[in-house]
Amino acid sequence: MSECVHQMAKVLLNERLARDTYRVRLECPELARRIRPGQFLMIRLNAPNDPLLGRPFALYDTVPDSSALDVVYLVVGKVTAAVANLREDDQVTVWGPLGNGFRTFDHINHIAFVAGGIGQTPFLAYSNELLGTRGYAGQTPRKQATKVSMFYGVRSADLAAGVDDFCAAGCEVHLASNDGSIGFHGFVTDLLRSHPAPDFLIGCGPEPMLHALAQQAKERGILCDVSLETPMACGLGICFSCVTKVETGSGWDYKRVCMDGPVFEAAKIVWKNETGTLEVGSTS
């Protein structure tokens, strides 16, 4: 993990992308120059004590001159509702980059993202990095993948956010919705199953979706990582509020998502199945 930057950041824009979904652009040059795809930052509103703690937000992308970065978020509670009310020139406190980030490759033919809900947000910058159109954290752009696909599931069409951004980046997008209002009618993991197997899978979204993805990856013999959306209080590994169970070879242990993740091998996550029984991702 890169050295953490703690600073005030000015809001440059805060725009609606879809229902209850917004993009906020923050002017924070030092952080924008250091962060890379798959990492996240903490944002704390400048309120005296409510909310007292910051919240984690995945990097959506940096602006081309690396003077600012974008975060895309879904309004689900008090903090995200307050973020949606931020206006140009307002300030927030940020710290990052945090987490391990996504893998890099010498070369891979086809990599596929599987996103549910707001889980598409980490994948735009990663698309740019894999396809060699952008470099991050001081790295020279280098094409790592021949083809990048995203399988993106939402509850309904009005929640699909950023699709045009992914298409512009060169990512092949496949959509699914629970109500059939856009794309495939059903779960995004079922949409994935109807396509030829990619060489590598990465998922981000609700835990039941990630569990189903891990099971499918095992059945089809596909290597798979997952980026967890675990709630966090500090983002720095101090509070141990974001632990998850990970297989260690001789059982399992708790790992901090903020420090050891948020990206883990799906085969090493200890999931709860429908009966509440623990099982390891693809080695059970």
N, C-alpha and C positions, 0 to 999 in steps of 0.2 A: 504494500500500500504506500502511495506517495505521502510525503509529509503533509500533515493536515494544516489547512489555512483557516483561520477564524477571522471574519471580517463583516463589516456592514456592506449590504448590497442594495443598490437603487433599482427600483422597478422601472423598466423601460416600456413595457406593454403588458397587458393582461387581457387576453381576448378569448371569447367563447369559440370552441371548436365543434362541440356537439352538446346534446342535452346533459347539463350538469358537469360538463367537461371543459377545461380551460387550459390555455398556455400562458405561463408567466415568464417573461424574459427579465433576467437579473443581470445588472452590470457588476461583474466581479472578476476583473481580468486575471488576477493571480490564480484563482480557483479554476476559471475556464481554461487556462493554459495547462493545468496539471491533470484535470479529470479525463478519464477515458471510458469507453463504452462498458456498461455493466456496473460501473461504480455509482455511488449516490452521494447526496449531500443532505445535511440537516438544515431545516429552515425554522427559525423561531421568530414569531411576531414580536414587535417591540411594545409589548404590554407589560405592566408592572408584575403581575402574578397570575393572570388568567388569559390565555393558557400559560402555565409556567414553563412547560417543556417544549422542545422543538419536535418536529416530525420529519421522518425520512422521505425523500423524494428522489426517484431515479433520474439520472441525466437523460433528457430527450435528445438534445443536440447542443453544440456550441455554435455561435455565429462564426462565419468564416475568418474574421480577424481575431478570434479568441478573446474578445473584450467582454463577452457576455455569454450566458448559457440559457437554455430553455428547459423548463420543467412543464410537463403536462400532467394534470391531476383531475380527479373526479371528486366532486363535492359530496362527502359522506358524513361529515360531523362538524363540530364547532370550529376546529382549526382550518379545515379546507374551506368552510363557508367564509371564514374571515379572510383567507388568502384570496378568495374570489372577489372580495370587496376592496382589495388593494388597487390603488390608482397610480398613474405615472408619477414618478418622483418620490413616492413613498419608499421607506427603507425597512429592510428586515435584516436579521442577523443570520449568517450562514456559516457552516463549517464543513470541510471536506477537502479533497476527495476521500471517500470512505469505501471500504469493501475491496474485494479482490478483482472484480471486473471479469469480463468474458475472456475466453481462450483466444489466442492467436494461432494461425495455421501457416505452415509453409505453403501448402496449397490443398484445397479440398474442392471436389467437383460440385456437390450440392449440399447446402446447409439449409435447414428449415427451422423457423421459429414457430412456436405454438403459443398464442396469447389468448387470455380470457379476461373479460372485463376491462380494466385499465392496464393489463399486463403487456400491452403492446409498447408502452412508453420506453423501455430500455433498448428497443431494437432498431430505432431509426439511426442513431449514431453508429451502431454495430453494422448495419447494412452499408453505410458509407465507408466504414473501415474495411469490411470484407471485400467490397467491390473496388476498393482502391481510389475512391473519389475524394476522401478526406483522410487526414492524419490527425491523431489526437495525442495529447501529452508529449508534444515535441517530436513525434515520430513522422518520418517521411511516408506519404501515402504509398501503399503497396497492395496490389491485387492479390487477395488470398483465396477467393472463391470464384468459381465459374458461374454458379447460379445461387441466388438467395431467394427463398420463398418465405412467406408468412401466412400461417393459418390463424385467422383472427375471429374469435367468437364473442358475440355480444347478446344481450337479452333481446334487443330490438334494434331496428335500423337507425333510430335517432341517437343511439349511443355509440355508433361507429365513429371514432375520432382519429384524424390524421391519415386517413387512407391515401389521400392525394400526395402527402409528403413521402410515403413509402413508395408509391408508384414512381414519383419523380426521382427518387434515389436509385431506381432500377430494381426494386424488390418486386417479385411476383406475388400478388396478394390474392388469397382465397378467403372468402367471408362465410361465416355461419351465424345463424341467429336462432334463439330458442323459439321464437314465434313465427319464423319463416318469412319475416318482413324484408330480409335481405339475404342473398346468397343461399347457402345450404340450410335446410330446415332441420335443425338438430344440434347435437353437441359438436364442438370443434374437433374433438378427438376422433369422432366418427368420420368427419370430413377428411381428416388426415389419413385415416385408414383406407379411404377410397382412392388414394393416390399412391404412385410408386414410392418405395422407401427412399428417403434421402440418405446421405452418408452420415449425417450428424443432426441431432435434434436439440433444441434449447427451448424450454418452456418458462413462462411467467404468467401467473394468474392465481385464481383460487386454489386452495390445497386439494379439493376433490379432483379438479381438472389435472393438476400436476401428478397426483397419484395415478389417475387413469392413463396419463401420458407415460409414466414410468412403467406401468404394466404393459402397455402397447409396445414400448421400446424393447422390453425384455422379450416379448413374444416374437417380434420381427427382427431381433438381433441388431438393433440400431443403438449406437452410443448416444447417451442423452445427458445433458446438464439441465438443472432447473435453477431459476433465480427466485428466491423466496421473498414474499411480501410481508414478513413478520413485523409486527409493531415494535418500535424501539423507543427508548427514553433518552439515551445519550448519544448513541452511534459510535462510541469510542471504546466499547468493551468494558466499561467500568461498572455498569449497573447490573449486568447479567439478566436483563429483562427479556432478551430476544433469543434465548437458547432454543436449539432444536436437537433432536436425537439423531445421531449419525453413527453408522456402523464403523467399528474400529479394527475388525479382524478377530477380536477376542470378545465380542459382545458389542455394546454401544456406549456412547458417552455423549454428554451435552456439549455442543459447539455453539459459540456465539455467532449469530448470523451477521452481525455488523463487522466482525473481525475475520472470522473464518470463511464467511460468505460475502455477499448473499448468494453467490453461485456455488452450487454443490453438484457432484455427480449424483444423478437420480438413483443409481444403483446403491448408494450408500445412505440414503435418507431412510429413517425408520418411520413409516407411515402408519396411521390408524385406518383399518379397513371398516367396512360398514357395521361390523359387530363390535367395534372398539378395540379389536385385537391388534397388537403391534406386529408389523411385518416390514422387513427390509426391502427397499425398492425393487431390485431385480435379482436378488440372491436368495429369496425365501423359497 
